Amino acid sequence: MGQKPIQVGKKEKVIGKHVYGNLYECDLNAISNEEYLKETVINAAKIAKMHLVDIHSWSFEGPKGGISVIALISESHISIHSWKEYNYASVDVYTCGYKSKPMKAFKYILERLKPKKYNLHKVKRLGYKLY
């Protein structure tokens, strides 16, 4: 016995907007600079009308090396994870509510990291009202 998938209809409401993607052949200086990435996430939140609660970052040494920046916003989160060895970054912007603009945050991050190629995924997160 499996669970039945929810049929999207009048009972569902968009409660979150999720934009995420993979950035290839980024500016190596940008994805290697922890302060630059933190500043990028802070400004992305402002531009997208989000409210920053807290931000943390970690730098990882070693052959793959990289940096992770995670911002808690009152609407949800923004994260960037970079891998210097692969000249790659993954970006995740998830927001709830109607006023925030996650696509604006994602585009700003693209401008700052300057990937030569990237892919983008957009998902509407649905809430289901129980009557």
C-alpha positions as CSV (number, residue, x, y, z in Angstrom):
1,M,0.0,0.0,0.0
2,G,1.5,3.3,-1.1
3,Q,0.5,6.8,-0.5
4,K,-1.6,8.5,-3.1
5,P,-0.1,11.6,-4.7
6,I,-2.0,14.9,-4.0
7,Q,-3.9,16.2,-6.9
8,V,-3.3,19.9,-7.4
9,G,-6.6,21.8,-7.2
10,K,-8.4,24.4,-5.3
11,K,-7.3,23.2,-1.9
12,E,-3.6,23.8,-2.6
13,K,-1.8,27.1,-2.2
14,V,1.7,28.1,-3.2
15,I,3.5,28.5,0.2
16,G,7.0,28.6,-1.1
17,K,9.2,29.4,-4.1
18,H,12.3,27.4,-4.6
19,V,15.0,28.5,-7.1
20,Y,18.2,26.4,-7.3
21,G,21.0,25.6,-9.8
22,N,24.5,24.5,-10.7
23,L,27.1,27.1,-11.8
24,Y,30.0,25.9,-14.0
25,E,33.3,27.6,-14.8
26,C,32.8,30.4,-12.3
27,D,35.2,33.2,-11.5
28,L,37.7,31.3,-9.4
29,N,38.6,34.4,-7.3
30,A,34.9,34.8,-6.5
31,I,34.2,31.3,-5.4
32,S,37.5,31.1,-3.4
33,N,36.8,34.2,-1.3
34,E,34.7,33.6,1.8
35,E,34.0,37.2,2.6
36,Y,33.0,37.9,-1.0
37,L,30.5,35.0,-0.9
38,K,29.1,36.2,2.4
39,E,28.6,39.7,1.0
40,T,27.0,38.2,-2.1
41,V,24.4,36.3,0.0
42,I,23.7,39.3,2.2
43,N,23.1,41.6,-0.8
44,A,21.1,38.9,-2.6
45,A,18.7,38.8,0.3
46,K,18.3,42.6,0.3
47,I,17.7,42.8,-3.4
48,A,15.1,40.0,-3.2
49,K,13.2,41.7,-0.3
50,M,14.2,39.0,2.2
51,H,15.0,39.5,5.9
52,L,18.3,38.2,7.0
53,V,18.3,36.5,10.4
54,D,21.8,35.0,10.6
55,I,24.6,34.0,8.3
56,H,27.4,31.4,8.7
57,S,30.3,30.4,6.4
58,W,32.9,27.7,6.4
59,S,36.1,27.4,4.3
60,F,37.3,23.9,3.5
61,E,41.0,23.2,2.7
62,G,42.4,20.3,0.9
63,P,42.5,19.0,-2.6
64,K,38.9,19.8,-3.4
65,G,38.7,22.9,-1.3
66,G,35.7,25.1,-1.2
67,I,33.4,27.4,0.8
68,S,29.9,27.1,2.1
69,V,27.7,30.1,3.0
70,I,24.3,29.6,4.5
71,A,22.0,32.4,5.4
72,L,18.9,31.9,7.5
73,I,16.3,34.4,6.3
74,S,12.9,34.8,8.0
75,E,11.3,33.5,4.7
76,S,13.6,30.4,4.7
77,H,17.2,30.2,3.4
78,I,19.9,31.0,0.8
79,S,23.0,28.9,0.3
80,I,26.1,28.8,-1.9
81,H,28.5,25.9,-1.8
82,S,31.7,26.2,-4.0
83,W,34.3,23.6,-5.1
84,K,37.5,25.3,-6.2
85,E,38.9,22.1,-7.8
86,Y,35.9,21.9,-10.1
87,N,35.4,25.7,-10.6
88,Y,31.8,25.0,-9.6
89,A,29.1,26.3,-7.2
90,S,25.7,25.2,-6.3
91,V,23.1,27.8,-5.3
92,D,19.8,27.3,-3.4
93,V,17.2,30.1,-2.7
94,Y,14.0,29.0,-0.9
95,T,11.4,31.5,0.2
96,C,7.9,31.5,1.7
97,G,5.4,34.2,1.3
98,Y,4.5,36.5,-1.6
99,K,6.8,39.5,-1.2
100,S,10.2,37.9,-1.6
101,K,11.7,37.5,-5.1
102,P,14.0,34.4,-5.1
103,M,14.7,34.7,-8.8
104,K,16.2,38.2,-8.3
105,A,18.5,36.7,-5.6
106,F,19.6,33.9,-7.9
107,K,20.3,36.3,-10.8
108,Y,22.3,38.6,-8.5
109,I,24.4,35.6,-7.4
110,L,25.0,34.7,-11.1
111,E,26.3,38.3,-11.7
112,R,28.7,38.0,-8.8
113,L,30.1,34.5,-9.6
114,K,30.2,34.9,-13.4
115,P,29.6,31.3,-14.5
116,K,30.2,30.5,-18.1
117,K,27.4,27.9,-17.9
118,Y,24.6,27.2,-15.4
119,N,21.3,25.4,-15.0
120,L,18.3,26.7,-13.2
121,H,15.4,24.9,-11.5
122,K,12.2,26.6,-10.2
123,V,9.7,24.8,-8.1
124,K,6.5,26.0,-6.4
125,R,6.0,24.4,-3.0
126,L,2.4,23.7,-2.4
127,G,0.5,23.6,0.9
128,Y,-2.5,21.4,1.2
129,K,-5.5,22.6,3.3
130,L,-7.2,19.9,5.3
131,Y,-10.9,20.5,5.5
